[in-house]
Amino acid sequence: MSRSKSSKRWLREHLSDPHVKRSREDGYRSRAGYKLREIQQRDRMIRPGMTIVDLGAAPGSWSQVAAELAAPNGKLIAVDLLSMAPIPGVEFIQGDFSDRTTLDEVLNRLAGASADLVISDMAPNMSGVKGIDQPRAMALAELALDLAARILAPGGGLLVKVFQGAGCEEFRASLKAGFATVKTRKPEASRARSNEMYLLASGFRGQNRESPD
Ligand SMILES: C[S@@+](CC[C@H](N)C(=O)[O-])C[C@H]1O[C@@H](n2cnc3c(N)ncnc32)[C@H](O)[C@@H]1O
């Protein structure tokens, strides 16, 4: 399909999408918030008082949902390449998470404390070429896992977006090495045509055991 045809189709779908309409009414910054809400309804991975790191946070609907659910006394650190308008209770770091300085800034904000949950909705800018997009997407998922293995408290969790395709099964195997359970989630709010899905890893085995590679 030509680029202009596919962008027209995207616009048509976007304008008639019930989640897009609902997100305007509910005050969420994008429809993506409903994906996190659906997973939360099923798995209850976010609880009040948790320390959560949100990777690929802009424009901010996952941070909005997570901050609501972690209140009171939760701590939320959000990271994105792009700027993000402030959200009460969310500390935002603008930077490329593949840069060491951005990782260091996350560690600074944690000030030696561990986190309970890492959520990553990071996705590369899609070129439309699978051989380019898939390795980029898997590299972002690997970065999220590296952070999780470094900062999570034992028992902690990681929710990470992946795209079905090359590298996905190896990545799932890495999660299984580091966590007690790994579930696959494809929320209804995730477009059926998209091959995105989410892996929810729970029960982090702890940093002193063999860490996931
Ligand atoms: C699907 S959007 C996230 C939507 C967000 N979860 C929400 O609810 O509003 C993916 C985000 O990943 C970010 N991203 C991609 N690569 C990144 C990187 N290397 N470092 C930080 N953010 C990145 C993009 O800038 C984009 O904002």
The ligand as an SDF file (V2000), in Angstrom:
LIG
                    3D

 27 29  0  0  0  0  0  0  0  0999 V2000
    3.5790    4.6140   21.6520 C   0  0  0  0  0  0  0  0  0  0  0  0
    4.3930    6.0230   22.2310 S   0  0  0  0  0  0  0  0  0  0  0  0
    4.0690    5.9680   23.9580 C   0  0  0  0  0  0  0  0  0  0  0  0
    2.7020    6.3940   24.3670 C   0  0  0  0  0  0  0  0  0  0  0  0
    2.5870    6.5430   25.8640 C   0  0  0  0  0  0  0  0  0  0  0  0
    2.6930    5.2670   26.5430 N   0  0  0  0  0  0  0  0  0  0  0  0
    1.2890    7.1840   26.2820 C   0  0  0  0  0  0  0  0  0  0  0  0
    0.4830    6.5250   26.9280 O   0  0  0  0  0  0  0  0  0  0  0  0
    1.0790    8.3510   25.9940 O   0  0  0  0  0  0  0  0  0  0  0  0
    6.0790    5.5340   22.1490 C   0  0  0  0  0  0  0  0  0  0  0  0
    7.0420    6.5350   22.7300 C   0  0  0  0  0  0  0  0  0  0  0  0
    8.3450    5.9350   22.8110 O   0  0  0  0  0  0  0  0  0  0  0  0
    9.2650    7.0010   22.7390 C   0  0  0  0  0  0  0  0  0  0  0  0
   10.6170    6.4830   22.4670 N   0  0  0  0  0  0  0  0  0  0  0  0
   11.0390    5.7840   21.3930 C   0  0  0  0  0  0  0  0  0  0  0  0
   12.3510    5.5310   21.4840 N   0  0  0  0  0  0  0  0  0  0  0  0
   12.7790    6.0790   22.6560 C   0  0  0  0  0  0  0  0  0  0  0  0
   14.0420    6.1580   23.3040 C   0  0  0  0  0  0  0  0  0  0  0  0
   15.1510    5.6280   22.7410 N   0  0  0  0  0  0  0  0  0  0  0  0
   14.1240    6.8050   24.4900 N   0  0  0  0  0  0  0  0  0  0  0  0
   13.0080    7.3580   25.0440 C   0  0  0  0  0  0  0  0  0  0  0  0
   11.7870    7.3220   24.4700 N   0  0  0  0  0  0  0  0  0  0  0  0
   11.6660    6.6870   23.2920 C   0  0  0  0  0  0  0  0  0  0  0  0
    8.7000    7.8510   21.6060 C   0  0  0  0  0  0  0  0  0  0  0  0
    9.2380    9.1540   21.6370 O   0  0  0  0  0  0  0  0  0  0  0  0
    7.2010    7.7990   21.8800 C   0  0  0  0  0  0  0  0  0  0  0  0
    6.7680    8.9280   22.6050 O   0  0  0  0  0  0  0  0  0  0  0  0
  1  2  1  0
  2  3  1  0
  2 10  1  0
  3  4  1  0
  4  5  1  0
  5  6  1  0
  5  7  1  0
  7  8  2  0
  7  9  1  0
 10 11  1  0
 11 12  1  0
 11 26  1  0
 12 13  1  0
 13 14  1  0
 13 24  1  0
 14 15  1  0
 14 23  1  0
 15 16  2  0
 16 17  1  0
 17 18  1  0
 17 23  2  0
 18 19  1  0
 18 20  2  0
 20 21  1  0
 21 22  2  0
 22 23  1  0
 24 25  1  0
 24 26  1  0
 26 27  1  0
M  CHG  2   2   1   9  -1
M  END
$$$$
